[in-house]
């Protein structure tokens, strides 16, 4: 909700293609996306969304 849906997808695709061009591996490019890194890093913390600060994905850029 921080970026609205359209800006989220735009940023997601841009970041994916940035990593894809840089490392030339689709799976690794996907794993390097900041949103995915944040999700994987916090997947076991069931209260993460309650305590998450606004725009926390920035620290995974």
C-alpha positions as a printed NumPy array, in Angstrom:
array([[  0.   ,   0.   ,   0.   ],
       [  3.004,   2.294,   0.422],
       [  3.571,   2.647,  -3.304],
       [  0.072,   1.906,  -4.563],
       [ -0.3  ,  -1.088,  -6.832],
       [  0.859,   0.42 , -10.122],
       [  4.048,   1.967,  -8.73 ],
       [  4.876,  -1.26 ,  -6.929],
       [  4.722,  -3.249, -10.164],
       [  6.665,  -0.641, -12.116],
       [  9.426,  -0.575,  -9.512],
       [  9.39 ,  -4.392,  -9.254],
       [  9.845,  -4.878, -13.006],
       [ 12.519,  -2.19 , -13.279],
       [ 14.466,  -3.718, -10.407],
       [ 14.136,  -7.217, -11.882],
       [ 15.488,  -6.153, -15.274],
       [ 18.275,  -4.162, -13.631],
       [ 19.483,  -7.289, -11.824],
       [ 18.888,  -9.486, -14.859],
       [ 21.112,  -7.292, -17.025],
       [ 23.727,  -7.089, -14.299],
       [ 24.027, -10.779, -13.311],
       [ 22.492, -12.56 , -16.341],
       [ 20.617, -15.16 , -14.278],
       [ 16.79 , -14.946, -14.088],
       [ 16.466, -16.801, -10.793],
       [ 19.211, -14.786,  -9.102],
       [ 17.722, -11.563, -10.497],
       [ 14.382, -12.49 ,  -8.921],
       [ 16.071, -13.251,  -5.586],
       [ 17.836,  -9.849,  -5.621],
       [ 14.612,  -7.804,  -5.86 ],
       [ 14.338,  -5.764,  -2.661],
       [ 10.714,  -6.768,  -2.006],
       [ 11.606, -10.447,  -2.312],
       [ 14.677, -10.071,  -0.1  ],
       [ 12.568,  -8.395,   2.576],
       [  9.949, -11.134,   2.324],
       [ 12.459, -13.987,   2.537],
       [ 14.329, -12.336,   5.413],
       [ 11.149, -12.01 ,   7.469],
       [  9.09 , -15.012,   6.418],
       [  9.308, -16.662,   9.855],
       [  8.342, -13.538,  11.798],
       [  4.56 , -13.72 ,  11.939],
       [  4.291, -10.239,  13.486],
       [  6.531,  -8.526,  10.953],
       [  3.747,  -6.683,   9.154],
       [  2.472,  -5.265,  12.445],
       [  5.855,  -3.857,  13.47 ],
       [  7.216,  -3.036,   9.992],
       [  8.123,   0.602,   9.428],
       [  6.991,   2.577,   6.395],
       [  9.131,   1.902,   3.274],
       [ 11.24 ,  -0.739,   5.062],
       [ 12.103,  -2.359,   1.756],
       [ 14.637,   0.459,   1.141],
       [ 17.203,  -1.17 ,   3.413],
       [ 17.224,  -4.196,   1.078],
       [ 18.09 ,  -2.162,  -2.035]])
